[in-house]
Amino acid sequence: MSAELSHDALPTLRAAFEATGSGAWLMRAIIACGLDEANGYRLELQLGDDRMRGERHATEARLLAGEVELADTDWLSLARHRASGLPLVAVAPYGAIFGGLVAPRGGVLRGLADLPGKRIGVVHAHDKNWLLLRAACRLRHDFDPAEVSSCVALGSKSALHDALCGGALDAALLYWHQVPALVAAGACREVCDLAGLLASFPVPRPLVPTSFFVCHEALACSAPALVEGFARSAATAVARLRADAGLWSRVARVPAGSWAGAALRRKWLARVGLPWARQMTDRLQELADLMAPSGAPRHALPAGLLAAGLLSRGE
């Protein structure tokens, strides 16, 4: 069989990611290094915008509509989908993908204790960054920003960035990869890295993956070799990106040697490539309980949430 015929015979895995998101970096690395074909499939990367479609991220909406087979999301969003009857499952761990609280430099907002009365921008009210910030303020300062601050939902991370830079907000919960360049430009400062806030929480320790690559449960059942092939290629790509700063700079499209680029890579290294173990499902439940609004009933993570690929073997 010729190489061309062999390539064409491989199953295709269509993946949707935001063009400005870090998930696309890992997908580019898989393709650039030939890790998809080496693991028995062909990855088709489809890049889109970061706007919400109703209450869902655009990539999640495309996955649920059957336009693609793979996307990424956090464990809380995945739990909400399964609880509402949408059969999505985790394929492989991605990382602890939390953002940062950013405020204009020279403003009065210096720490979490300064949040009461401020306008805080978020992508949407169910954003894990907002829920984590609320939990941290309850634990550290005995107030809930949802009750004492103004939460402004903008619907996309790019709109959030523009509103903060335009002076419409006192602070914003930006996605982690937006922060270094904005801070380097000099107009803003990072009040706190939300992943760092977890150190003050009773659980989970150490930091565990909270975002995952996900697919429909039907695909995991009907094409386990395809799913596991992707999981292997993702793990290999992460290892290569952690070891090779040049490769990372190329797929992230960040000039090597810049302060912002170095800061971005440090944040990436702290978030992506975290080991996964079977018992971490319990830690995610504990973290979900801590992040639940005050007085809200406890909701157990739905069964089957983390049931596919590497996760099913506890690797």
N, C-alpha and C positions, 0 to 999 in steps of 0.2 A: 504494500500500500504506500503511495506517495505521501510526502509530508503534507501536501495541500489537501489531499483526501482525508488524511488523518485529522488535520485541523478542522475541516468541515464536519467531520463525524462527531466531534465533541459536543456534548450538550452545552447550551448557552444559559448562563445565569445573568439575568438583567438586574442591575443594581441602581437604585436612585439615591443620590446624595446632593446636598447643597453645593453649589459651585464654590462658595466661599467658606465651606465647612471643612473641619479637619478630617472627617471620615473619608473625604475624597482623596486625601493624601495617601492613605493606606491602600485604597483601591488602585491609585496610579502606580504605587510601588508593586502591587501584585502583577499588574499588566507589564510594567517596565522590566521586571525581573523574570517574566514568563512563568510565574508561580501558579497561575490558573491552569495553563496547559500541562504543566508538570504534575498537577493533581487531578487531571482528567476532566477538565471543563474549560469553557471559554467565558471570561468575564466581560460583559458589555456594560460599560459605565455610562449612565445617563445623568447629566448634571442639570440642576434647576435652581430656582430662586428660593428664598428663605421665608416667603410669606405663608401665613396660616391659611388653610382652607376650612373655614368654619372654626371648629375647635381643634383641628388637627394640623400638624406640620404638613407642608406640601409633600414631602417624601413619604410620610406615613399614609397620606391620602392616596398616593399613587400605588403604594403596596396594597392597601385595602381594596382598591379598585381593580387589582389584578394587572395593572400596567407594567409592573416589575415584580421580581421574586424576592428581592432583598433590600433592606434599608437598615437604619440604625435608630434606636430609641432608648430611653432610660427605663429602669425597672418599674417606676410608678406609672408611666404611660402604658407600658406593656400590661401591667396589672389592670388598668382601667379598661383596656381593649378586651382582655379575656373576661373580665367581670361583666362586660356588656354583650358577651357572646361572640366576639370576634376572635377566631382561633389562630392567634399568632404565638410563636415560640421563639426563644433565644437560640441562636445558632452558635455563637462564640462571644466571649467577653470582649469588650472594646476598651473600657477604662473608667476611671472616676472623672466623668466629664462635667465638672462644675465650673461656673464662670467666676466673675469678680465684680465687686461693688466699686464703681468708679464715680468720682465727683470732680467738679471743676477745681483746678488748683487755685488756692487762695480763698476758697469758699469757707463757710462756717462749719461744714460737715467734715469732721476729722475722724470720727469713729462711730460705732453702732449706737452709742448712747446719745448721739446727736440726731438720730433719725426722726423722733417725734416732730410732727408738724411739717415734714419735708415732702416734696414731690418725688416719688421713686418710680422710675420707669422699669417696666418688665415686658417680656414678649407676650405672656398671657398669664392669667391668674392661677393656673395650675402648674406653672413653671417650677421645676424642682429647685431652681436657684432661689426663687421667692419663698418657697416653703422652707428651705433650709435657713434662709436669713431670718424668717419669722421664728423658727425654732431656736436659733442661736440667741435672738433678742429675748425670748422668753426665759431661756436658761441663764443668760448672763445679766440681764437688766430688768427682768420682770415686767416687760411690756411686749405687746404684739404690734408690729408695724401696720398690720392690716386694720388695727383699731385706732392708732394714733398718728398715722401718716396717710398721705394720698397715694394710692397705687394707680399708676397710669399704664394701661396695657396698650402697646403699640402694634402688635401683630407680626413683627418681624425684627430680627436683630439689626438690620440695616436702618430701619426707621427709628429704632431705639438709639442707635449711634448718632443719627442726625439730630434727634430731639435733644440729646444731651449736649452735643456740640453747639446747637442753636440756642441754648439757654432756656429751653422749655422745662427742664428738669433740674432738681437739686442733686440727684444721683441716679444711676442706672445700673441694673444687673446685666452686664454685658457677657457675651459668650467669651470663654477664656482666650481664644485666639485673637479677639479684637483688642485685648487690653494692652499688650506691649507696644504696638505701633502708636496707639492713642497716647499712652504715657510718654513715649519717646518724643512725640510732637510738642510736648510741653504744656498743653492747655489743661490736662487732667492728671489726677493722681489715683492710684488704686487704694481705696480705703481698706479693703481686705480681699484676699483670695478665698473664695468660698470653700475650696477643698481644704484650706488650712483651718477653717472654722471647725471641721470635724474632729480636730485634735482635742477640742474642749468638750466634745460629746461623750457621754458614758460608753457608747458603742457607735459604730463598730471600730475596733482596733485589731490589726492595722487597717489602713485604707483598703477598701475592696472595690472591685469593678461595680459600677452602678449603671452603666450603659452597655448595650449589647447590639450585635448584629442580629436581625430578626427576619423570619420568613413565615409563610403560612404553614400551619401544622400539617396540612395535606402534602406539601412538598417534602417536609421532613420524613413523613411516613412512606411516600411513594418513591422518593429518590434519595435514600440515606447516603449513598456513595457521593452524590453531588454535594449534599450538605456538609458531609465530613471532609470532602475535598476542599471546599471553601474554608472550613475551619482550620485545616492544616495550612493552607496557603496564607491565611490571615496571620496565624501565629508566626510563620516563617518571615513574613513581611515585617512584622513588628520587631522581631529579633534583628533583622538586617538594618532597619531604620534606627534602632537604638545603637547599633555598633558603628554605623556609617553616617557621620554627620553630613558628608557631601551628598549622599543619596537623599537624606532627609531634606536638605536645602533644595534639591532639585524638585522633588515631588511636592514640597510645600511652597515652592516658588518664592523662596525668601533668600535675598542676597546673603551669602556667607560673610561673616565678619562684622556685621552690623550689631549695635547694641540691642535693637529691637529683635533681630533674628536670634541672638543668643538667649535673650529673655524668653522668647517664644519656645525655643527648643527646651529650655529648662522646665517650663510649664508642661510641655508635652511629655518629657521624660518622667515627670512626677505623676502623670495621669494615666499614660498608656503603657501596656505591657505588664500590668499588675497580675500576679499569679491568681488563679482561680482554684478553689477547693469546694467540695460538695457542701460543707457546713456553712459556707458563706451565704447560702439562701436564708439561714436563720438570722444572720447579721443584717441582711437587707430588710427582713421583717422588723427587726428591732429599730433600724434606722427609719423605716416607714412609720412606725408607731411614734417615734420622737418627733417626726416632722408633721404629724397630723395636727390639725388645728385644735386648740384647747377645747375640751369638752366633746370632741368628736368621738363617735364609737370606734372601737378597734375593728379594722377590716383585715382579715388574713389575706395574704397574697394568694391569688387563685392557684389551684393545683395545675401542674403542667407548665407553669410559667417558664421554667428553665429546664427544658426537657430534651433539647436536641444537640447534635454535634458533640463537640468536646465537653460541653457541660454535662451531658448525660453520663459521661464516664468519669466525671469529677477530676478531669485533668487540668 
